[in-house]
Amino acid sequence: MNSDWRNGILRQLLDHTGSSVVVADPDSLLAEEKLSAALRDNDCEVVIFEDSISLRWLHETKYRAKSGDGVHKKTIIAVRGSRDELLAVPYDILSQSRRVSFGLGDIFPSLSYPVVASLDLSDLDQLYSAQLVHRPSSASDSSTKDFILRHVFSIAPEVVQKESDLLRLLLRRHSANLQLPDTIQEYLVATLESSGLFSDWPLKSLVVNRELFTSFLQERWPHFLRTVYDDRCPDELLGVLDQPLRLKGPINIPFGHDDVRVYVDNLFLEGDLRPLHLAYIPEKIDKWITTGIVVESGKTEASKERLIRLIELIESQFPPEETSHHTWQQLAKLWGEIASLKAQVTSLSAEEKSRIDDSSVRVDHIFEEWIDTHYAGLHNLPSRPPVMLHHIARSIANDKLTNRSKRVALLVIDGLSCDQWVTIRDYVIGSSNKWSFIESTVFAWLPTITSISRRTIFSGNRPDSAPGDILSTAQEERLWFTFWMNQGIQKRFIAYEKSIDLGSVDELRDHLESSGTEIFGGVINTVDKIMHGMELGSEGMHNQLIVWLRNGGLVNFLSILDQLGFHIWLTSDHGNIESIGEGQIKEGSTADVRGQRARIYSDRGLREAVHREYPNTWVWKPVGLPSDVYPLLARGRSAFVTKGKKTVAHGGASLMELIVPLVQVQRTK
């Protein structure tokens, strides 16, 4: 048996001379990051078959001619279905292509196919290694679940005998963001329940739902602090203790256990748990507990200490060269917390600022190298959970199919970065406890400019999947309507608003209510406008955000959508970073897009000439873009503006530009 499950697939795809292959890939194996990279290294481009019209457009405009870099590439058309479903591919393309099929059943013949198929693609290497070592034979669904739980996720349910064991398991599961499939989660819950040891714990909710688990901890944190303060309990704490628990389960849980407190400490640091605001902190108290307490008089110092500890956390775990997109998505959330704090803490010394900036530069350098190798394969990953912006509409559509009566609103806050989302989130939660958020992140499209990324959000597809000017936002409404009409939604139940005026939403509210709109897509431009007029750097951006939020328009609009019964999603088309000018590029009007962090040319030679003159630029090989689009990106924290000038800009491939927030907004119940 081969030591790598990818070898057999690569042989099938590469061991022939044809220019195209049509593949039955029901398990989306071609989207796996290492396999995708290996195919690109062999001049192969994978295209996911979504519909005949999109495939025909791509085939005629890109794949029948030379690719944009002048190399003949082998086209692999992947159909996410059985071999019989290959017949859906247009006949002229199918008849000229070799047909191939493979799946997880071929790779893991002794394990239950439905269970293995539920795994994230990133788990397959570990499962394959375990199969080679332990050689399971004819495993049932139950034994396959047990095998995966032990050898992929390192969870042995029988060792969970005490509340501290259970809490450690839950903390590890959610802190590491283990991608446990539903079927594995259900098996774990059933196994824990069968022990009879935790009958008063809401196990299903705590194992499955990260937000409910952190809420469970948040509600019990004051009861733990009650034991710390003993008889000198502050009035603020007593007031919290008088409030009834919303989530059932034991009140007193072992926060202080050695196996538990290290996780709890990090949850406060990373913003998943919120510290209590109390009058004072006892003199003799373990330092880790102080992370969960804020004294108003020392609020600034507490924020500064949290910022420094977050930097220490980042420095201790810089991502390795070979890591998954999941790691970068999590790191973007963490760096969002850091950047938001840095913009608000004014007491940092020059040395502390330099340390944070150095870490930022190092993170972005590692990220650029990772992007250069791995980014091209992300767009073909399955859309649940969403990894890139075009996956969002597809993921929402899948949810919509399971609940036809659900109304859905997708709000795109143009230009919102992860750190600016943190500022918005903290302001909204701090001013009212009415809202809660399920937070994740997704990758934008490169170059990170508005027209390209927003096109993918509203079309549910890659930028070059349909005719039209990708440097214009004029087609967004048509693309949004087309996508949802293809999902079976009637046009009269779809709505789109290109530039929402949050100060005057009465007419929009009346339309959404009277029309019976089921699907609403809208753009809020305020953050992008603030950014393009910003001369005070990131600190100025965050200050202006607070001013905007105080007007109440955003929260008011969320309330309107909630009252109308919409399930609200919020995302961004791209982020932004504080950059320093390295000099303006002077090439007249030859660039089609002349951004501060990205320039786009329609002639390859022009781009190469500019790159030779300005070597500290990045010649980006287009992914999912038309063949006549040639981007040139600014590297690091540089910008194409007057040398030494500070600006807040977008277009490049930094962490805070390329990974953006994806948030489900809901009223706290």
Helices and strands as residue ranges (DSSP letters): H 6-14, E 20-24, G 29-31, H 33-41, E 44-48, H 52-58, I 59-63, E 74-79, G 83-88, H 91-95, E 98-101, H 104-107, H 113-117, G 121-123, H 124-134, H 141-151, G 157-159, H 163-175, H 182-194, H 203-208, H 210-229, H 235-241, H 258-269, E 276-278, H 287-290, E 293-295, G 296-298, H 299-316, H 325-344, H 350-374, G 375-380, H 389-402, E 407-413, H 418-431, E 435-443, H 450-459, G 463-465, H 476-486, G 491-493, E 494-497, H 506-515, E 519-524, H 526-532, H 537-550, H 553-563, E 566-571, E 577-581, E 593-594, E 598-601, H 604-613, E 617-619, E 630-634, E 638-639, E 646-649, H 655-658, E 659-667
